[in-house]
Amino acid sequence: MARIKWNYYKRLEISLIVTLAFFILLFWALPRIGRLPGKLPEITFPQIEVLEIPRTVQKMRRASPPPVRPSIPVAGDEIEILDEIPLEALSNTSPEGEVTSGVPLSEDDLPFIPRQTIEVLPRIEDLNVKGEVVLKLLIDTTGKMKNYRLISNTTKNPLVEKRVLDAARKSRWEVIHLNNNKVEYWITKTYSFR
């Protein structure tokens, strides 16, 4: 490294000496190039008239209030559980409006898909799998999973299936009221892994 620096400084000195010598010889050999003529032509400048600028006064106005800052939602400690929505008579009700006992509703019988109020995701980061697990879940009158049916598991990994079932058990769904009675229902839930 020191040798490279020494070479750099040495070459810099030599190139500076050669450049100075070249210009000295150039000016000595050709002394008349670049001489200016003896007398320069006169240049006349137009006269500038200065006008007096009148004094201006600015009226003091009250400053407008600063704009309202937008509110930023902050995550809270409490989980928001959505309100329960009563349903009108469905296909598994009698003409008097009573729910047929012991028969859970299917997704086709509901006028809307019930919302999931608390969603727990399965932890599969350590498994490195791709695919999806589709479950048919029976939701009881408290919004918890009561039973399940495995529709498909394209991951072909039983550990993924176990973790998905654990997550589904910890999740909560909307409670369905039908004529002031809580009812059970089946819902399809898909867990996709990419």
Contacts in CASP RR format, 6 or more apart in sequence:
PFRMAT RR
TARGET T0000
AUTHOR 0000-0000-0000
METHOD contacts of the structure
MODEL  1
MARIKWNYYKRLEISLIVTLAFFILLFWALPRIGRLPGKLPEITFPQIEV
LEIPRTVQKMRRASPPPVRPSIPVAGDEIEILDEIPLEALSNTSPEGEVT
SGVPLSEDDLPFIPRQTIEVLPRIEDLNVKGEVVLKLLIDTTGKMKNYRL
ISNTTKNPLVEKRVLDAARKSRWEVIHLNNNKVEYWITKTYSFR
79 117 0 8 1.000
79 118 0 8 1.000
81 117 0 8 1.000
81 118 0 8 1.000
81 172 0 8 1.000
82 115 0 8 1.000
82 117 0 8 1.000
82 174 0 8 1.000
84 174 0 8 1.000
84 175 0 8 1.000
84 177 0 8 1.000
85 174 0 8 1.000
85 177 0 8 1.000
86 177 0 8 1.000
86 178 0 8 1.000
86 179 0 8 1.000
86 180 0 8 1.000
87 110 0 8 1.000
87 111 0 8 1.000
87 176 0 8 1.000
87 177 0 8 1.000
87 178 0 8 1.000
88 111 0 8 1.000
89 97 0 8 1.000
89 178 0 8 1.000
89 179 0 8 1.000
90 105 0 8 1.000
90 109 0 8 1.000
90 110 0 8 1.000
90 111 0 8 1.000
90 178 0 8 1.000
91 109 0 8 1.000
92 99 0 8 1.000
92 100 0 8 1.000
92 103 0 8 1.000
92 105 0 8 1.000
92 109 0 8 1.000
93 99 0 8 1.000
93 100 0 8 1.000
93 178 0 8 1.000
93 179 0 8 1.000
94 100 0 8 1.000
97 179 0 8 1.000
98 179 0 8 1.000
99 178 0 8 1.000
99 179 0 8 1.000
99 181 0 8 1.000
99 183 0 8 1.000
102 184 0 8 1.000
104 138 0 8 1.000
104 183 0 8 1.000
104 184 0 8 1.000
104 185 0 8 1.000
104 186 0 8 1.000
105 176 0 8 1.000
105 178 0 8 1.000
105 183 0 8 1.000
105 184 0 8 1.000
105 185 0 8 1.000
105 186 0 8 1.000
106 185 0 8 1.000
106 186 0 8 1.000
107 113 0 8 1.000
107 185 0 8 1.000
107 186 0 8 1.000
107 187 0 8 1.000
107 188 0 8 1.000
109 185 0 8 1.000
110 176 0 8 1.000
110 185 0 8 1.000
113 187 0 8 1.000
114 139 0 8 1.000
114 173 0 8 1.000
114 174 0 8 1.000
114 176 0 8 1.000
114 185 0 8 1.000
114 187 0 8 1.000
115 173 0 8 1.000
115 174 0 8 1.000
116 171 0 8 1.000
116 172 0 8 1.000
116 173 0 8 1.000
116 174 0 8 1.000
116 189 0 8 1.000
117 143 0 8 1.000
117 172 0 8 1.000
117 173 0 8 1.000
117 174 0 8 1.000
118 170 0 8 1.000
118 171 0 8 1.000
118 172 0 8 1.000
119 171 0 8 1.000
120 167 0 8 1.000
120 168 0 8 1.000
120 170 0 8 1.000
120 171 0 8 1.000
121 167 0 8 1.000
121 191 0 8 1.000
122 160 0 8 1.000
122 163 0 8 1.000
122 164 0 8 1.000
122 166 0 8 1.000
122 167 0 8 1.000
122 191 0 8 1.000
123 163 0 8 1.000
124 160 0 8 1.000
124 163 0 8 1.000
124 193 0 8 1.000
127 157 0 8 1.000
127 159 0 8 1.000
127 160 0 8 1.000
129 155 0 8 1.000
129 157 0 8 1.000
129 160 0 8 1.000
129 193 0 8 1.000
130 155 0 8 1.000
130 193 0 8 1.000
130 194 0 8 1.000
131 154 0 8 1.000
131 155 0 8 1.000
131 192 0 8 1.000
131 193 0 8 1.000
131 194 0 8 1.000
132 152 0 8 1.000
132 154 0 8 1.000
132 155 0 8 1.000
132 190 0 8 1.000
132 191 0 8 1.000
132 192 0 8 1.000
132 193 0 8 1.000
133 150 0 8 1.000
133 152 0 8 1.000
133 153 0 8 1.000
133 154 0 8 1.000
133 155 0 8 1.000
133 160 0 8 1.000
133 161 0 8 1.000
133 164 0 8 1.000
133 190 0 8 1.000
133 191 0 8 1.000
133 193 0 8 1.000
134 150 0 8 1.000
134 151 0 8 1.000
134 152 0 8 1.000
134 153 0 8 1.000
134 188 0 8 1.000
134 189 0 8 1.000
134 190 0 8 1.000
134 191 0 8 1.000
135 148 0 8 1.000
135 149 0 8 1.000
135 150 0 8 1.000
135 151 0 8 1.000
135 164 0 8 1.000
135 165 0 8 1.000
135 168 0 8 1.000
135 188 0 8 1.000
135 189 0 8 1.000
135 190 0 8 1.000
135 191 0 8 1.000
136 148 0 8 1.000
136 149 0 8 1.000
136 151 0 8 1.000
136 186 0 8 1.000
136 187 0 8 1.000
136 188 0 8 1.000
137 145 0 8 1.000
137 147 0 8 1.000
137 148 0 8 1.000
137 168 0 8 1.000
137 173 0 8 1.000
137 186 0 8 1.000
137 187 0 8 1.000
137 188 0 8 1.000
137 189 0 8 1.000
138 145 0 8 1.000
138 146 0 8 1.000
138 147 0 8 1.000
138 148 0 8 1.000
138 184 0 8 1.000
138 185 0 8 1.000
138 186 0 8 1.000
139 145 0 8 1.000
139 146 0 8 1.000
139 173 0 8 1.000
139 184 0 8 1.000
139 185 0 8 1.000
139 186 0 8 1.000
139 187 0 8 1.000
140 146 0 8 1.000
140 184 0 8 1.000
141 175 0 8 1.000
141 182 0 8 1.000
141 183 0 8 1.000
141 184 0 8 1.000
142 175 0 8 1.000
142 182 0 8 1.000
143 172 0 8 1.000
143 173 0 8 1.000
143 174 0 8 1.000
143 175 0 8 1.000
144 169 0 8 1.000
144 172 0 8 1.000
144 173 0 8 1.000
145 168 0 8 1.000
145 169 0 8 1.000
145 171 0 8 1.000
145 173 0 8 1.000
146 184 0 8 1.000
148 165 0 8 1.000
148 168 0 8 1.000
150 161 0 8 1.000
151 188 0 8 1.000
153 160 0 8 1.000
153 161 0 8 1.000
155 161 0 8 1.000
155 193 0 8 1.000
160 193 0 8 1.000
164 191 0 8 1.000
167 191 0 8 1.000
168 189 0 8 1.000
173 187 0 8 1.000
175 182 0 8 1.000
176 182 0 8 1.000
176 183 0 8 1.000
176 185 0 8 1.000
177 183 0 8 1.000
END
